[in-house]
Amino acid sequence: MIKMTLPSAPYYDEMLTAEGRQRQHYDAWWHWLQQTDQHAIHQKKEQAELLFHRVGITFNVYGEEGGTERLIPFDSVPRIIPAHEWRMLDAGIRQRVKALNAFLYDIYHHQHILNAGIVPREQVLANEQYQPCMQGVDLHNNIYAHITGIDMVRDSDGGYYVLEDNLRTPSGVSYMLENRKMMMRLYPDLFASSHIAPVERYPSYLLQTLRESTYVDDPCVVVLTPGRFNSAYFEHSFLAQQMGVELVESADLFVKEGSVYMRTTEGPCRVDVIYRRIDDAFLDPLAFRSDSMLGVPGLLSVYRSGGVVLANAIGTGVADDKSIYPYVPDMIRFYLSEEPILGNIPTWQCRKAEDLSYVLAHLDEMVVKEVHGAGGYGMLVGPRSTRAQIDAFRQRLLANPGNYIAQNTLALSTCPTFVEEGLAPRHIDLRPFALYGEEIRLVPGGLTRVALTEGSLVVNSSQGGGTKDTWVMEEDE
């Protein structure tokens, strides 16, 4: 029998109630667990690690000596979401993606939401992610974010809340797909006996979305990567291979007579859609950073004239900036005349004197984040920090308050996870991926990330987090 550590208050556990009974949607998995010995499970874990190494599912950690490649830890206890919960999440994600795209179109055109005073003008126009070069540029179907990752958490009340929106170059979908393939390979009997919604349609959905982003019939689509030293290079090559399109670097592309071309062994080939995994600043050395070796000279000019599509659009970063996040519910009301289906986490904006005063007085209780930060870097988790760390962060806050937002420390939900001593609760989040072409498409589920360190609330792979397969049940029991 596998040793199990029960969840503790105030955390909501995805599998177990406070009394240690499994939730109904985990019945089949729980029954399987009771009939499986711990040795067999450890063998499956070792098999999974070997297979992931063979496939090359690794990521690089910036700043580590030698650009060390790491294997993202994979946990074989699935995160299971009942059908009725997913229907609500699906509707809420679609609503949010529509509003964020409407906001991006608006700020680069008429700026109605700024004129109405709903979002402060300086929060947008002075934001370093705002790109004046996109002002007045018309995009196909007015879509800016073709690929969006929405990070969500479940709090102690059992409700889902949006933690942040990822609209620049959201990553992680390759791990979602590979986790599912791994689980189906290791536990075919579980899939045979359960009604689990499939996720393998994602690459075809992505290609369809990219093809729908242009007026061109039968467009040439490519994936633009910074190269093999990028932390997400595995994903770039994986998605290109899955879609059956070319993976290119800057040296493979050039601009000529208002179009972008790809160098091939058969001569130049015109490119119509670029799924770019490079930040705005590095896309075109003639328009942005002149020292960039990752971009294509002249790309912005072609893009502005409609000669090529970039997914996601230049300038989308302003909508996923953490200083803009608090206004997304207002965007939904303003553009869609609807009430938000998914709630935000209450957020203090440290640029406001009153909010800053509150945050400074409660630093040991709060999570403080850089507005442009990502990957779990540049943040303070007050309850998990030492007095010295809190005092040092206080000085950073005082020196540049506009660079930070703060939120109450959430009681992130937990899910049983295999650790050395057996099964124990670990904190998790969820990143579903939405694709916006002629319509919004989602595969059921997303990437579940897990904080493998006991008590940690930071799930990012760069901070030692792992991943789980996410099962959405096709029907409720």
C-alpha positions, 0 to 999 in steps of 0.5 A: 500500500502506498503511504499517503500524506493527507491535505491540510487546511486551508488548501483545497485538494483536487483529489481528496476531501479534508476527511481523506475521501476521494472526490467523485471524478477521481473514483476510477484513478483511486480504484486503480491506485488501490490495486497498484503497488509502490514498486510498480509506480516507481518503475513507471516513473523511471521509465518516464524519465528515460523516455523523456530524455530520449525524446529530448524534452529539456529546457535551458535555465538562463544564467546557469553555467554552460547553459545546462539543460534540465529535464522538467520533472513529470509527475504521473498523478493526473490533475482531473477536472470534471466536465461541468468545471471545464465548461465554465473555464472554457467559457471564461477563457473565451470571454477573456481572450475576446476582451484582451484582443478588443483592448489591443485593437482599441489602444492601437486605434481609437483608444476609447477605453483610455478616453473613458478613463477606465484604464489610465492613459499613462499605464498604456502609453508609457508602458515599455511593452506599448509599441507606437509603431503599431498605432493605426496598423490594421490586422486581419480580423483585428486579432493581435493575440492568436495564441494565449496562455491563461494562468489560473489557480484554485483558492481555498474557497474552491473557486478558480481565479486568473493569475495572469495572462500570457500574450507575448510568446506563451510556452508550455504546450509541448509539455502538455502534449508530451505528458499526455502521450507519456500517460497513455503509454504508461497507463493504457488501462486507465485511458481505456476505462475513462472518458478523457477528452483528447488534447492531440488536436492542438497542433492541427488547431494551431496550424489552422489558426495560423493559416486563418490569420492571412488573406493568402490562400494556401499560405507558407507558415514558418516558426521563427526561433531564436535558436537552440540555446533558447530555453524553449527551443524544444517546443519550437522544433516540436511544434514546427515538426507537428505542424509540418512547417519549417523551423527557421532562424533569422539567417534563413529569412530576408526581406525583398521588395515588400515581402519576406522570403525563406532561403531554401535549396530550391531558391527563395520561397515567400513566407506569409505567416511567421509564428514568432517565438522572439520578443518584440525588441529582437525582431528587427534590428532596423526598428528595435534593438540594433544589436539584435542578431535574432531578427530580420532586418526590414521585417517591421516595414513588411509587417506594417504594410500587410506583406506578412503576418506575425503571430502574435502581433507586435505590441501584444505585451502591453495587454499581459503586463501585470500593471494592466492585469487588474483592468481586465474585468473592466475590459470585459464589461466595456467591450463585451457588456458582460460580467466576467466569468473568471475572477481576478485576484485582488491586486495592489498597484504599488505605483499608487501611494495608498496601495504602496503604503498598504503593501509596505505594511503587509510585506510579510503576508503578500506576493510582490511581482515585477510588472514585466517579470516572468518565470518566477524571477524578481518576486517576493513571497512574503510568508516564505521569505526571511526578514533580511529578504523582506527588508531588501525587497522593501528597498527595491519597492521604495526605489521603483514602486511603479515596477511592482504589483502585489497580491495576497498570498493565495492558498493554491490548491494541491494535488497528490504528487509522488515523492520519495515517501509516497503520495503527498500534496503539492501546490499546482496551477493550470495554463490552458491555451486558446487559439484565435483564428476565424473562431476561438479554439481550445483543447480541453485542459492545459498544462498543470504545473506543480511546485515539487518542493514541500510548501512552495507556491512557485510552480515555474520550471525555472524554479524547480517546478514540474508538470502533470497531465491534465485530464478533462472528463468528457461527461460528468458522473 
